[in-house]
Amino acid sequence: MQAKAVIGLIVAFIVFFTAVNIASLLGGGPFPIEAYLSLVILYPLLAVFLLFAWKGKPWAYAGTGSFGALIAVAAASEAAGDPLASASISAVVALVLGLLMALEGLKAYVELKQTSRTEGAV
């Protein structure tokens, strides 16, 4: 059951990140370098995690958990730059989605590994 939660969180993060990139593009300023990097690095990585999580591969859940932890740390460090400034809504959403992806991904990985051990012992 954890697999569906992880897949849903990956899709939610893709939708969120796409919306942030579109908003920054429509904002009028120059297109940020992070958006270009996301097209080359983040979207393919998320697509791989999504595809193999769908197939039930344990490493995809561990990878999603690690990726979510990195996103949460990056979002938290951005907000920690000025502790008196209010955090933007996109930073808060990135932090929450990152934490959820980390927790659910690693929980699904552990659950899948325990299931495979108990099936192997029978």
RODREN-699719 format. One record per atom (N, C-alpha, C): x, y, z; atom name; residue in one letter. Coordinates in Angstrom, 2 decimals, padded with zeros to 5 digits. Example, Ala and Ser with C-alpha at 12.3 -4.5 7.8 and 13.67 -1.06 7.14 Angstrom:
+---------+---------+---------+-------+---------+
!       x !       y !       z ! atomo ! residuo !
+---------+---------+---------+-------+---------+
!  013.19 ! -005.69 !  007.80 !     N !       A !
!  012.30 ! -004.50 !  007.80 !    CA !       A !
!  013.20 ! -003.30 !  007.80 !     C !       A !
!  012.85 ! -002.25 !  007.08 !     N !       S !
!  013.67 ! -001.06 !  007.14 !    CA !       S !
!  012.90 !  000.03 !  007.87 !     C !       S !
+---------+---------+---------+-------+---------+
//
This chain:
+---------+---------+---------+-------+---------+
!       x !       y !       z ! atomo ! residuo !
+---------+---------+---------+-------+---------+
!  000.82 ! -001.19 !  000.00 !     N !       M !
!  000.00 !  000.00 !  000.00 !    CA !       M !
!  000.87 !  001.26 !  000.00 !     C !       M !
!  002.08 !  001.16 !  000.56 !     N !       Q !
!  002.96 !  002.31 !  000.60 !    CA !       Q !
!  003.38 !  002.74 ! -000.81 !     C !       Q !
!  003.38 !  001.79 ! -001.74 !     N !       A !
!  003.80 !  002.10 ! -003.10 !    CA !       A !
!  002.89 !  003.16 ! -003.73 !     C !       A !
!  001.62 !  003.06 ! -003.50 !     N !       K !
!  000.68 !  004.04 ! -004.07 !    CA !       K !
!  000.92 !  005.42 ! -003.49 !     C !       K !
!  001.25 !  005.49 ! -002.21 !     N !       A !
!  001.53 !  006.78 ! -001.59 !    CA !       A !
!  002.79 !  007.40 ! -002.18 !     C !       A !
!  003.81 !  006.59 ! -002.39 !     N !       V !
!  005.06 !  007.09 ! -002.96 !    CA !       V !
!  004.83 !  007.57 ! -004.39 !     C !       V !
!  004.12 !  006.79 ! -005.17 !     N !       I !
!  003.84 !  007.17 ! -006.55 !    CA !       I !
!  003.02 !  008.47 ! -006.58 !     C !       I !
!  002.04 !  008.58 ! -005.72 !     N !       G !
!  001.24 !  009.80 ! -005.64 !    CA !       G !
!  002.07 !  011.01 ! -005.25 !     C !       G !
!  003.01 !  010.82 ! -004.33 !     N !       L !
!  003.87 !  011.93 ! -003.91 !    CA !       L !
!  004.84 !  012.34 ! -005.02 !     C !       L !
!  005.34 !  011.39 ! -005.77 !     N !       I !
!  006.21 !  011.72 ! -006.90 !    CA !       I !
!  005.43 !  012.54 ! -007.93 !     C !       I !
!  004.23 !  012.10 ! -008.24 !     N !       V !
!  003.40 !  012.83 ! -009.20 !    CA !       V !
!  003.06 !  014.22 ! -008.67 !     C !       V !
!  002.73 !  014.32 ! -007.37 !     N !       A !
!  002.44 !  015.62 ! -006.77 !    CA !       A !
!  003.64 !  016.55 ! -006.84 !     C !       A !
!  004.84 !  016.02 ! -006.61 !     N !       F !
!  006.03 !  016.85 ! -006.68 !    CA !       F !
!  006.30 !  017.29 ! -008.11 !     C !       F !
!  006.08 !  016.42 ! -009.09 !     N !       I !
!  006.27 !  016.79 ! -010.49 !    CA !       I !
!  005.30 !  017.91 ! -010.86 !     C !       I !
!  004.04 !  017.79 ! -010.46 !     N !       V !
!  003.04 !  018.83 ! -010.75 !    CA !       V !
!  003.43 !  020.14 ! -010.07 !     C !       V !
!  003.82 !  020.07 ! -008.80 !     N !       F !
!  004.22 !  021.26 ! -008.06 !    CA !       F !
!  005.42 !  021.93 ! -008.72 !     C !       F !
!  006.44 !  021.16 ! -009.03 !     N !       F !
!  007.66 !  021.73 ! -009.59 !    CA !       F !
!  007.41 !  022.31 ! -010.98 !     C !       F !
!  006.55 !  021.67 ! -011.75 !     N !       T !
!  006.18 !  022.20 ! -013.06 !    CA !       T !
!  005.44 !  023.52 ! -012.90 !     C !       T !
!  004.54 !  023.60 ! -011.94 !     N !       A !
!  003.80 !  024.85 ! -011.71 !    CA !       A !
!  004.74 !  025.98 ! -011.28 !     C !       A !
!  005.71 !  025.67 ! -010.45 !     N !       V !
!  006.69 !  026.69 ! -010.02 !    CA !       V !
!  007.52 !  027.15 ! -011.21 !     C !       V !
!  007.93 !  026.23 ! -012.06 !     N !       N !
!  008.71 !  026.61 ! -013.24 !    CA !       N !
!  007.89 !  027.45 ! -014.20 !     C !       N !
!  006.64 !  027.11 ! -014.40 !     N !       I !
!  005.78 !  027.90 ! -015.29 !    CA !       I !
!  005.55 !  029.28 ! -014.70 !     C !       I !
!  005.33 !  029.36 ! -013.39 !     N !       A !
!  005.13 !  030.66 ! -012.74 !    CA !       A !
!  006.37 !  031.52 ! -012.86 !     C !       A !
!  007.55 !  030.94 ! -012.72 !     N !       S !
!  008.77 !  031.74 ! -012.86 !    CA !       S !
!  008.98 !  032.18 ! -014.30 !     C !       S !
!  008.54 !  031.36 ! -015.25 !     N !       L !
!  008.64 !  031.73 ! -016.66 !    CA !       L !
!  007.69 !  032.88 ! -016.98 !     C !       L !
!  006.49 !  032.83 ! -016.43 !     N !       L !
!  005.50 !  033.87 ! -016.68 !    CA !       L !
!  005.74 !  035.12 ! -015.83 !     C !       L !
!  006.66 !  035.04 ! -014.87 !     N !       G !
!  006.94 !  036.16 ! -013.99 !    CA !       G !
!  007.59 !  037.34 ! -014.68 !     C !       G !
!  008.10 !  037.16 ! -015.85 !     N !       G !
!  008.64 !  038.26 ! -016.61 !    CA !       G !
!  010.16 !  038.37 ! -016.58 !     C !       G !
!  010.78 !  037.90 ! -015.54 !     N !       G !
!  012.24 !  038.00 ! -015.44 !    CA !       G !
!  012.91 !  036.92 ! -016.28 !     C !       G !
!  014.21 !  036.87 ! -016.18 !     N !       P !
!  014.92 !  035.80 ! -016.89 !    CA !       P !
!  014.59 !  034.44 ! -016.30 !     C !       P !
!  014.57 !  033.45 ! -017.15 !     N !       F !
!  014.27 !  032.09 ! -016.71 !    CA !       F !
!  015.41 !  031.60 ! -015.84 !     C !       F !
!  015.15 !  031.21 ! -014.60 !     N !       P !
!  016.24 !  030.84 ! -013.70 !    CA !       P !
!  016.97 !  029.58 ! -014.16 !     C !       P !
!  018.23 !  029.53 ! -013.82 !     N !       I !
!  019.08 !  028.38 ! -014.19 !    CA !       I !
!  018.57 !  027.10 ! -013.55 !     C !       I !
!  017.91 !  027.22 ! -012.38 !     N !       E !
!  017.38 !  026.03 ! -011.72 !    CA !       E !
!  016.33 !  025.34 ! -012.58 !     C !       E !
!  015.58 !  026.13 ! -013.33 !     N !       A !
!  014.56 !  025.54 ! -014.20 !    CA !       A !
!  015.21 !  024.75 ! -015.33 !     C !       A !
!  016.28 !  025.27 ! -015.89 !     N !       Y !
!  016.99 !  024.52 ! -016.93 !    CA !       Y !
!  017.60 !  023.24 ! -016.36 !     C !       Y !
!  018.20 !  023.35 ! -015.20 !     N !       L !
!  018.79 !  022.16 ! -014.57 !    CA !       L !
!  017.73 !  021.11 ! -014.25 !     C !       L !
!  016.55 !  021.57 ! -013.85 !     N !       S !
!  015.49 !  020.62 ! -013.53 !    CA !       S !
!  015.04 !  019.85 ! -014.76 !     C !       S !
!  015.04 !  020.50 ! -015.90 !     N !       L !
!  014.67 !  019.80 ! -017.13 !    CA !       L !
!  015.66 !  018.70 ! -017.47 !     C !       L !
!  016.92 !  018.93 ! -017.15 !     N !       V !
!  017.97 !  017.98 ! -017.51 !    CA !       V !
!  018.19 !  016.92 ! -016.43 !     C !       V !
!  018.02 !  017.31 ! -015.15 !     N !       I !
!  018.37 !  016.40 ! -014.05 !    CA !       I !
!  017.14 !  015.89 ! -013.30 !     C !       I !
!  016.33 !  016.80 ! -012.78 !     N !       L !
!  015.26 !  016.39 ! -011.87 !    CA !       L !
!  014.13 !  015.63 ! -012.55 !     C !       L !
!  013.65 !  016.13 ! -013.66 !     N !       Y !
!  012.54 !  015.44 ! -014.31 !    CA !       Y !
!  012.90 !  014.03 ! -014.77 !     C !       Y !
!  014.05 !  013.82 ! -015.41 !     N !       P !
!  014.41 !  012.43 ! -015.76 !    CA !       P !
!  014.59 !  011.54 ! -014.54 !     C !       P !
!  015.19 !  012.08 ! -013.48 !     N !       L !
!  015.37 !  011.30 ! -012.26 !    CA !       L !
!  014.02 !  010.91 ! -011.65 !     C !       L !
!  013.11 !  011.87 ! -011.59 !     N !       L !
!  011.77 !  011.58 ! -011.06 !    CA !       L !
!  011.02 !  010.60 ! -011.95 !     C !       L !
!  011.22 !  010.70 ! -013.26 !     N !       A !
!  010.57 !  009.76 ! -014.18 !    CA !       A !
!  011.07 !  008.34 ! -013.95 !     C !       A !
!  012.37 !  008.19 ! -013.72 !     N !       V !
!  012.94 !  006.87 ! -013.45 !    CA !       V !
!  012.39 !  006.32 ! -012.14 !     C !       V !
!  012.38 !  007.15 ! -011.08 !     N !       F !
!  011.83 !  006.70 ! -009.80 !    CA !       F !
!  010.36 !  006.32 ! -009.94 !     C !       F !
!  009.60 !  007.11 ! -010.68 !     N !       L !
!  008.18 !  006.84 ! -010.87 !    CA !       L !
!  007.97 !  005.52 ! -011.61 !     C !       L !
!  008.69 !  005.33 ! -012.68 !     N !       L !
!  008.54 !  004.11 ! -013.48 !    CA !       L !
!  008.88 !  002.86 ! -012.67 !     C !       L !
!  010.02 !  002.91 ! -011.97 !     N !       F !
!  010.44 !  001.71 ! -011.25 !    CA !       F !
!  009.72 !  001.53 ! -009.92 !     C !       F !
!  009.21 !  002.59 ! -009.34 !     N !       A !
!  008.34 !  002.44 ! -008.16 !    CA !       A !
!  007.04 !  001.77 ! -008.59 !     C !       A !
!  006.57 !  002.12 ! -009.77 !     N !       W !
!  005.36 !  001.50 ! -010.32 !    CA !       W !
!  005.59 !  000.00 ! -010.50 !     C !       W !
!  006.82 ! -000.38 ! -010.88 !     N !       K !
!  007.15 ! -001.79 ! -011.06 !    CA !       K !
!  007.51 ! -002.50 ! -009.76 !     C !       K !
!  007.61 ! -001.73 ! -008.66 !     N !       G !
!  007.86 ! -002.33 ! -007.36 !    CA !       G !
!  009.32 ! -002.61 ! -007.03 !     C !       G !
!  010.23 ! -001.88 ! -007.63 !     N !       K !
!  011.65 ! -002.07 ! -007.36 !    CA !       K !
!  012.03 ! -001.38 ! -006.05 !     C !       K !
!  012.67 ! -002.09 ! -005.13 !     N !       P !
!  013.01 ! -001.49 ! -003.83 !    CA !       P !
!  013.94 ! -000.28 ! -003.94 !     C !       P !
!  014.88 ! -000.29 ! -004.87 !     N !       W !
!  015.82 !  000.81 ! -004.97 !    CA !       W !
!  015.12 !  002.10 ! -005.38 !     C !       W !
!  014.00 !  001.99 ! -006.09 !     N !       A !
!  013.27 !  003.20 ! -006.49 !    CA !       A !
!  012.66 !  003.87 ! -005.26 !     C !       A !
!  012.20 !  003.08 ! -004.30 !     N !       Y !
!  011.65 !  003.65 ! -003.07 !    CA !       Y !
!  012.75 !  004.28 ! -002.22 !     C !       Y !
!  013.89 !  003.60 ! -002.15 !     N !       A !
!  015.02 !  004.17 ! -001.40 !    CA !       A !
!  015.51 !  005.44 ! -002.08 !     C !       A !
!  015.54 !  005.45 ! -003.40 !     N !       G !
!  015.94 !  006.64 ! -004.14 !    CA !       G !
!  014.97 !  007.79 ! -003.95 !     C !       G !
!  013.69 !  007.48 ! -003.94 !     N !       T !
!  012.68 !  008.51 ! -003.71 !    CA !       T !
!  012.82 !  009.08 ! -002.30 !     C !       T !
!  013.09 !  008.22 ! -001.34 !     N !       G !
!  013.29 !  008.70 !  000.02 !    CA !       G !
!  014.51 !  009.60 !  000.13 !     C !       G !
!  015.59 !  009.22 ! -000.51 !     N !       S !
!  016.80 !  010.05 ! -000.49 !    CA !       S !
!  016.58 !  011.36 ! -001.23 !     C !       S !
!  015.92 !  011.30 ! -002.36 !     N !       F !
!  015.62 !  012.51 ! -003.13 !    CA !       F !
!  014.73 !  013.45 ! -002.32 !     C !       F !
!  013.73 !  012.90 ! -001.66 !     N !       G !
!  012.85 !  013.72 ! -000.83 !    CA !       G !
!  013.59 !  014.39 !  000.31 !     C !       G !
!  014.54 !  013.65 !  000.90 !     N !       A !
!  015.34 !  014.23 !  001.98 !    CA !       A !
!  016.20 !  015.38 !  001.46 !     C !       A !
!  016.78 !  015.22 !  000.27 !     N !       L !
!  017.57 !  016.30 ! -000.31 !    CA !       L !
!  016.71 !  017.53 ! -000.61 !     C !       L !
!  015.53 !  017.31 ! -001.12 !     N !       I !
!  014.62 !  018.43 ! -001.40 !    CA !       I !
!  014.23 !  019.13 ! -000.11 !     C !       I !
!  013.94 !  018.36 !  000.93 !     N !       A !
!  013.57 !  018.96 !  002.22 !    CA !       A !
!  014.71 !  019.78 !  002.80 !     C !       A !
!  015.93 !  019.26 !  002.72 !     N !       V !
!  017.09 !  019.99 !  003.23 !    CA !       V !
!  017.31 !  021.26 !  002.42 !     C !       V !
!  017.19 !  021.17 !  001.11 !     N !       A !
!  017.38 !  022.35 !  000.27 !    CA !       A !
!  016.32 !  023.41 !  000.56 !     C !       A !
!  015.08 !  022.99 !  000.73 !     N !       A !
!  014.01 !  023.95 !  001.03 !    CA !       A !
!  014.18 !  024.55 !  002.41 !     C !       A !
!  014.62 !  023.75 !  003.37 !     N !       A !
!  014.83 !  024.26 !  004.72 !    CA !       A !
!  016.02 !  025.20 !  004.78 !     C !       A !
!  017.08 !  024.91 !  004.03 !     N !       S !
!  018.25 !  025.77 !  004.06 !    CA !       S !
!  017.95 !  027.11 !  003.38 !     C !       S !
!  017.07 !  027.09 !  002.39 !     N !       E !
!  016.66 !  028.35 !  001.75 !    CA !       E !
!  015.89 !  029.21 !  002.74 !     C !       E !
!  015.02 !  028.59 !  003.51 !     N !       A !
!  014.24 !  029.34 !  004.49 !    CA !       A !
!  015.09 !  029.76 !  005.68 !     C !       A !
!  016.18 !  029.04 !  005.95 !     N !       A !
!  017.03 !  029.36 !  007.08 !    CA !       A !
!  018.00 !  030.50 !  006.78 !     C !       A !
!  018.07 !  030.92 !  005.52 !     N !       G !
!  018.96 !  032.00 !  005.16 !    CA !       G !
!  018.66 !  033.28 !  005.92 !     C !       G !
!  017.40 !  033.59 !  006.09 !     N !       D !
!  016.98 !  034.75 !  006.88 !    CA !       D !
!  015.84 !  034.28 !  007.77 !     C !       D !
!  016.14 !  033.94 !  009.02 !     N !       P !
!  015.11 !  033.36 !  009.89 !    CA !       P !
!  013.97 !  034.33 !  010.22 !     C !       P !
!  014.18 !  035.62 !  010.04 !     N !       L !
!  013.12 !  036.58 !  010.34 !    CA !       L !
!  012.18 !  036.81 !  009.16 !     C !       L !
!  012.62 !  036.44 !  007.97 !     N !       A !
!  011.77 !  036.61 !  006.79 !    CA !       A !
!  010.74 !  035.49 !  006.74 !     C !       A !
!  009.57 !  035.81 !  006.26 !     N !       S !
!  008.55 !  034.77 !  006.14 !    CA !       S !
!  008.89 !  033.87 !  004.96 !     C !       S !
!  008.69 !  032.59 !  005.13 !     N !       A !
!  008.99 !  031.63 !  004.07 !    CA !       A !
!  007.95 !  031.73 !  002.96 !     C !       A !
!  008.39 !  031.59 !  001.73 !     N !       S !
!  007.45 !  031.62 !  000.62 !    CA !       S !
!  006.63 !  030.33 !  000.64 !     C !       S !
!  005.47 !  030.40 !  000.05 !     N !       I !
!  004.58 !  029.24 !  000.04 !    CA !       I !
!  005.21 !  028.09 ! -000.76 !     C !       I !
!  005.96 !  028.41 ! -001.80 !     N !       S !
!  006.59 !  027.34 ! -002.58 !    CA !       S !
!  007.68 !  026.64 ! -001.77 !     C !       S !
!  008.41 !  027.39 ! -000.93 !     N !       A !
!  009.43 !  026.75 ! -000.09 !    CA !       A !
!  008.78 !  025.84 !  000.94 !     C !       A !
!  007.66 !  026.27 !  001.49 !     N !       V !
!  006.95 !  025.45 !  002.48 !    CA !       V !
!  006.40 !  024.18 !  001.82 !     C !       V !
!  005.81 !  024.32 !  000.64 !     N !       V !
!  005.26 !  023.15 ! -000.06 !    CA !       V !
!  006.40 !  022.20 ! -000.45 !     C !       V !
!  007.53 !  022.75 ! -000.91 !     N !       A !
!  008.67 !  021.89 ! -001.25 !    CA !       A !
!  009.18 !  021.16 ! -000.02 !     C !       A !
!  009.23 !  021.84 !  001.11 !     N !       L !
!  009.67 !  021.20 !  002.35 !    CA !       L !
!  008.73 !  020.08 !  002.76 !     C !       L !
!  007.45 !  020.33 !  002.72 !     N !       V !
!  006.46 !  019.32 !  003.12 !    CA !       V !
!  006.48 !  018.14 !  002.15 !     C !       V !
!  006.48 !  018.41 !  000.85 !     N !       L !
!  006.52 !  017.32 ! -000.12 !    CA !       L !
!  007.83 !  016.52 ! -000.01 !     C !       L !
!  008.93 !  017.22 !  000.22 !     N !       G !
!  010.20 !  016.52 !  000.38 !    CA !       G !
!  010.21 !  015.61 !  001.60 !     C !       G !
!  009.69 !  016.12 !  002.71 !     N !       L !
!  009.63 !  015.29 !  003.92 !    CA !       L !
!  008.71 !  014.09 !  003.72 !     C !       L !
!  007.56 !  014.31 !  003.09 !     N !       L !
!  006.64 !  013.20 !  002.85 !    CA !       L !
!  007.24 !  012.16 !  001.91 !     C !       L !
!  007.92 !  012.63 !  000.86 !     N !       M !
!  008.56 !  011.69 ! -000.06 !    CA !       M !
!  009.65 !  010.90 !  000.67 !     C !       M !
!  010.41 !  011.57 !  001.53 !     N !       A !
!  011.47 !  010.87 !  002.26 !    CA !       A !
!  010.88 !  009.83 !  003.19 !     C !       A !
!  009.88 !  010.21 !  003.96 !     N !       L !
!  009.29 !  009.28 !  004.92 !    CA !       L !
!  008.59 !  008.11 !  004.24 !     C !       L !
!  007.74 !  008.42 !  003.28 !     N !       E !
!  006.98 !  007.35 !  002.61 !    CA !       E !
!  007.87 !  006.47 !  001.75 !     C !       E !
!  008.87 !  007.06 !  001.09 !     N !       G !
!  009.78 !  006.26 !  000.27 !    CA !       G !
!  010.58 !  005.27 !  001.10 !     C !       G !
!  011.13 !  005.75 !  002.20 !     N !       L !
!  011.92 !  004.85 !  003.04 !    CA !       L !
!  011.04 !  003.84 !  003.76 !     C !       L !
!  009.83 !  004.26 !  004.14 !     N !       K !
!  008.90 !  003.32 !  004.77 !    CA !       K !
!  008.49 !  002.22 !  003.79 !     C !       K !
!  008.24 !  002.58 !  002.54 !     N !       A !
!  007.89 !  001.59 !  001.53 !    CA !       A !
!  009.06 !  000.66 !  001.24 !     C !       A !
!  010.27 !  001.21 !  001.25 !     N !       Y !
!  011.46 !  000.38 !  001.03 !    CA !       Y !
!  011.60 ! -000.67 !  002.13 !     C !       Y !
!  011.47 ! -000.25 !  003.38 !     N !       V !
!  011.58 ! -001.17 !  004.51 !    CA !       V !
!  010.47 ! -002.22 !  004.45 !     C !       V !
!  009.26 ! -001.77 !  004.15 !     N !       E !
!  008.12 ! -002.69 !  004.07 !    CA !       E !
!  008.34 ! -003.72 !  002.96 !     C !       E !
!  008.84 ! -003.29 !  001.82 !     N !       L !
!  009.06 ! -004.21 !  000.71 !    CA !       L !
!  010.18 ! -005.19 !  001.03 !     C !       L !
!  011.22 ! -004.73 !  001.70 !     N !       K !
!  012.32 ! -005.63 !  002.08 !    CA !       K !
!  011.85 ! -006.65 !  003.12 !     C !       K !
!  011.03 ! -006.23 !  004.09 !     N !       Q !
!  010.53 ! -007.17 !  005.09 !    CA !       Q !
!  009.61 ! -008.19 !  004.46 !     C !       Q !
!  008.82 ! -007.77 !  003.50 !     N !       T !
!  007.91 ! -008.69 !  002.81 !    CA !       T !
!  008.71 ! -009.71 !  002.02 !     C !       T !
!  009.77 ! -009.27 !  001.35 !     N !       S !
!  010.57 ! -010.22 !  000.57 !    CA !       S !
!  011.32 ! -011.20 !  001.46 !     C !       S !
!  011.72 ! -010.75 !  002.66 !     N !       R !
!  012.41 ! -011.66 !  003.59 !    CA !       R !
!  011.46 ! -012.71 !  004.14 !     C !       R !
!  010.24 ! -012.29 !  004.48 !     N !       T !
!  009.29 ! -013.26 !  005.04 !    CA !       T !
!  008.82 ! -014.24 !  003.97 !     C !       T !
!  008.72 ! -013.79 !  002.72 !     N !       E !
!  008.34 ! -014.71 !  001.65 !    CA !       E !
!  009.47 ! -015.69 !  001.36 !     C !       E !
!  010.71 ! -015.22 !  001.48 !     N !       G !
!  011.86 ! -016.10 !  001.23 !    CA !       G !
!  012.03 ! -017.13 !  002.33 !     C !       G !
!  011.59 ! -016.82 !  003.55 !     N !       A !
!  011.74 ! -017.73 !  004.68 !    CA !       A !
!  010.69 ! -018.80 !  004.69 !     C !       A !
!  009.58 ! -018.60 !  003.98 !     N !       V !
!  008.49 ! -019.56 !  004.00 !    CA !       V !
!  008.76 ! -020.72 !  003.12 !     C !       V !
+---------+---------+---------+-------+---------+
//
